[in-house]
Amino acid sequence: MNDKAYLSIRMDRRLHDKFQSVAAYEGRSMSGQILYLVNQCVREFEKVHGPIDLLDQT
């Protein structure tokens, strides 16, 4: 069973290049930086709103 999901986004070239610089500075690939930021966002959300119950999603 594959528990990976894929996300594709489009952004303008200037933002892409700046984001790539930030990721490199942080020692991450762009994908790694996106995953880091998504995880950080979810942690902060759950800190305020409590754990997200995936079984309760419709």
C-alpha positions in Angstrom: 0.0 0.0 0.0 1.4 3.4 -1.0 0.7 6.0 1.7 2.2 8.9 -0.2 0.1 11.6 -1.7 1.3 14.0 -4.4 0.7 17.7 -4.7 1.6 19.8 -7.8 1.6 23.6 -7.6 2.4 26.4 -10.0 4.2 29.6 -9.1 5.8 32.3 -10.9 9.5 31.9 -11.7 10.7 34.7 -9.4 8.9 33.2 -6.4 10.2 29.7 -7.4 13.8 31.0 -7.6 13.5 32.8 -4.2 12.0 29.7 -2.6 14.8 27.6 -4.0 17.3 29.9 -2.3 15.5 29.7 1.0 15.4 25.9 0.8 19.1 25.7 0.0 19.9 28.1 2.9 17.9 25.8 5.2 19.8 22.8 3.9 16.7 21.2 2.3 15.5 20.4 -1.2 12.5 22.3 -2.4 10.3 19.3 -1.7 11.8 18.9 1.8 11.2 22.6 2.5 7.6 22.4 1.5 7.1 19.3 3.7 8.8 21.1 6.6 6.4 24.1 6.2 3.3 21.9 5.8 4.2 20.0 8.9 4.8 23.2 10.8 1.5 24.6 9.7 -0.4 21.5 10.8 1.4 21.5 14.2 0.5 25.1 14.8 -3.1 24.5 13.7 -3.5 21.6 16.1 -1.8 23.5 18.9 -4.7 26.1 18.7 -7.6 23.8 17.6 -6.6 20.4 19.0 -5.8 17.3 17.1 -7.3 16.8 13.6 -9.5 13.6 13.6 -9.1 12.2 10.1 -11.9 9.7 10.8 -14.3 12.7 11.3 -13.5 14.1 7.8 -16.1 13.8 5.1 
